[in-house]
Amino acid sequence: MNLKRRADLDTQPRHHLEGVLGVLTAVVWLAWSHDASALGVAVAAVAAIWLAGAALPLWLWPGDRHSTQQMALASLASFASAALLGFASGPPGGVALVLVLSALSFGGAGHAALAQERRYACAPTPEMSATLAAKVAIDEAMLAWFTLLVRTPVGEQARQAACEAEQAEAQWEAQGWLEAPSAFHRPPPPTEHAQVRPVRVGRWHCEHVSLSSGYSPWPQEPGGERWLAQVRNQTSHARMLRHRDRPRPWLICIHGYRMGTGLGDLSMFSPQWLHRQLGLNLLLPVLPLHGARRSGWLSGDGFLDGDPMDVVHAEAQAVWDLRRLLEWLWRAHAAPAVGVFGISLGGYNAALLSALEPALSCVIAGIPATDLAALQWRHASRSPLRYMDSLGLTQARVQKLLTPVSPLAMPCLLERSRRFIFAASADRLVPPEQVVRLWQHWQQPQIHWYQGGHLTFRADPGVTRLIETALRTTGIIDR
């Protein structure tokens, strides 16, 4: 990947003054708590310690991405705490100052994060502004939350993961799956029986589809028995919004990481527009280990963290389930056309599906992840990564392990004119480099870059135009 050298890259400040905002907010919290109630003192102490702990490294020793992430999340928590509890616990003037400083600290975290980011040759340069800094800070706060939830293998689990990686690497090479990764994916059998029942999601009357996944790893595939022991994950789920008047085209909408819940997924894919206005039938599948299929406390636990072989199984099962649902739409619903639209991790799976199913009408990859190993090494803490490296679980090895389930390892089977991408110039969860790699791998199809972060794509009208262009030019909806 060729990098575009920024004019100020060699003159980065020795100290990021944005950190001063976090420290100042912490000081004001402590000063305000002098006359506050016991609750106010407790809230102030937690907020001040958290803010100062994140802001001081950013101010004095910049360079660690986690400083801006924690400062963004701490500032958000500081603002919420002051707004909910402050006026009942202490002097109003002090609380108002905390609110202002928390907001400035939040934007400062986004500004500092963006200033430290590299620029990429085929991606537009972010246009720095207060609005963009706030959008970036939203991404940073989300990353901080994800970091708190991540489960990196340690101890015996880490040693087992390293052993499984070695065994899998030998199996991949023996089977030729590194050179021909599409052979790793067996075509699933037709769906014999799917249960469909009406459900209400918010104000929407939907249908819930459930069927046996039927997925199983290859014989002797490392970690296979552990994966199949997750019983809830062996049932595939999806939600449908369909018209009853006549057969209509379908759009498979694939959610992002830690989603898979009804209302969140529906709101992400704008059913008022796609279903009602454009007249499409929508199918929203639930990825493995998400939503009703979760195995941990939270949706998505174990999909991208933990043993690298679990990531292989998760992605292999994800595309298996998507192919079964696709066959079901063609056979049971006489779908005249089917497109696929994925966002973030869903974009990864949409791209992977398009490398195995040439009959799709179009593929739309929104803010797509494309290299899961690179994302893990970018976002995880340094200490557990160094430990994994010491066991031989290096980034390069995990990338090799994920080759059979990588959309960058297989050509897209759809014509170039049926491939579409949108991405954020200031994305902190999926850096522009990942999107550029897919764009180049797909022979540079139509792409739209918006000025924003990972979580603000719906605010950009250019994204809406790209999606409608994709649907009209590929014949899914009338021109």
Buried (B, 14 or more C-beta within 10 A) or exposed (E): EEEEEBEEEEEEEEEBEBBBBBBBBBBBBBBBBEEBEEEBBBBBBBBBBBBBBBBBBBBEEBEBBBBBBBBBBBBBBBBEBBEEBBEEBBBEEBBBBBBBBBBBBBBBBBBBBBBBBEBBEBBBEBEBEEBBBBBBBBBBBBBBBBBEEBBBBEEEEBEBBBEBBBBBBEBBEEBEBBEEBEEBBEEBEEBEEBEEEEEEBEEBEBBBBBBBBBBBBBEEBBBBEBBBEBEEBBBBBBBBBBEEEEEBBBBBBBBBBBBBBBEBBBBBBBBEEBBEEBEBBBBBBBBBBBBBBBBBEEBBBBBBBBBBBBBBBBBBBBBBBBBBBBBBBBEEBEBBBBBBBBBBBBBBBBBBBBBBBEEBBBBBBBBBBBBBBBBBBBBBEEEBBEBBEEBEBBBEBBBBBBBBBBBBBBEBBBEEEBBBBBBBBBBBBBBBBBBBBBBEBBEEBBBBBBBBBBBBBBEBEEBBEBBBBBBEBBBBBEE
